[in-house]
Amino acid sequence: MPDRRTTAPRARLRFWGTAYALLILLTGTNLPTPLYRGYATKFGFPPVVVTLVFAVYVAVLIPSLLVAGPLSDAIGRRRVVLPAMALAALGSLLFALATSTGWLFAARILQGLALGAASGPLTAALTELEPAGNRRRAALVSTVASVGGLGLGPALGGLLAQYAPEPYVLPFVAEIALLVPAAAVISTLPETRVRTRWRPRRPEIPDGMGPVFATSGTTGFLAFAVVGLFLTLIPTYVATLSGSRNLFLAGALVALMLACSALAQLAGYGRPARQLELAGLPLLATGLALLAIAGGVSSLTLLIVAIVIAGTGQGLAFLGGLTATNQAAPANRHAEVVSSFYVVLYLGVGVPVIGVGFLATTAGLLTAVQYFAVAVAALCLLMLLLLTRAHRHTAAAAHH
């Protein structure tokens, strides 16, 4: 029988090592965020190309997510995650070697395949490896690692690009180096016993879940449309508005939005789903309105206030949508429903920014971001109205 004194530290190491792997994979996919403006100058392309480079990543990520989750249930987490980490390293290598726009598309495709393949199995592995078997703690660690990686990527990319040599090479070499210990931990994961036959998941909603999924999915879509904007065009918006060419400032402000989202999720954890959505949507709308006004008056201070409010609202709205989906999903189809919810989130990240990119090419970046911010703020308020009415109807029905 194994000695508990030696297995407990090993179990903790595997758990936190798996969380580290998720963090580093997401960091790598978001390292290029502050560099896109420089790539646009270097390779001579308009803002719409930045959004297309981002959209192609989402386009391969979604099918990868739906194929790899069930595959890891059948053949084991390790056998899916290790090849995905190799793809992530290759994607970073292509960024480091990039000599034209085509390299950026190829690198983003590899990164999308890698994250889509690894995120589901790593999230499942965290639930299985949590030393005390605490599923709620595992879910919180996975959410914070994910949002942390989204924020750390732009901050680290901007810091290295601004203050270290070889701005378009060093961030990606650092990512490859950070992937090595992550791969070492993943290679020690226990083999998952074959539990299921492999069947790619098609997003489906169980009967009776339609209304909840419609409201939660729409809330999540709007929350992640804002994330998509921040990860593609906000660094250039910051530079245009502030007149500063500092890459770290651009990356740090994107990271600030995601840090506020993570803190809001930590603060809101365990609260009722509808309460989180009803608090998050007006904050998200207010932050977006201030974002549009900041562009009009060229105020960096107002932009920072807008980012903090929008980030807080984004975190609460996302957590509310995810919580409502989790609670309404039947136990035997839970993974399938959550996969469908994540597909909606990634569509929110990838689709709206393409429109902003096209608009920026004709109307200019500041105007395009302002139109986007006002449109999404209006949709947030409409969603808030629908949720409030639904909440009142439910309360009235319960009273009678």
Buried (B, 14 or more C-beta within 10 A) or exposed (E): EEEEEEEEEEBEBBBBBBBBBBBBBBBBBBBBBBBBBBBBEBBEBBBBBBBBBBBBBBBBBBBBBBBBBBBBBBBBBBBBBBBBBBBBBBBBBBBBEBEEBEBBBBBBBBBBBBBBBBBBBBBBBBBBBBBEEEEEBBBBBBBBBBBBBBBBBBBBBBBBBBEEEEBBBBBBBBBBEBBEEBBEBBEEBEEBEEEEEEEEBEBEBBEEBEEBBEBBBBBBBBBBBBBBBBBBBBBBBBBBBBEEEBBBBBBBBBBBBBBBBBBBBBEBBEBEBBBBBBBBBBBBBBBBBBBBBBBEEEBBEBBBBBBBBBBBBBBBBBBBBBBBBBEBBEEEBEBBBBBBBBBBBBBBBBBBBBBBBBBBBEEEBBBBBBBBBBBBBEBBBBBBEBBBEBBEEEEEEEEE
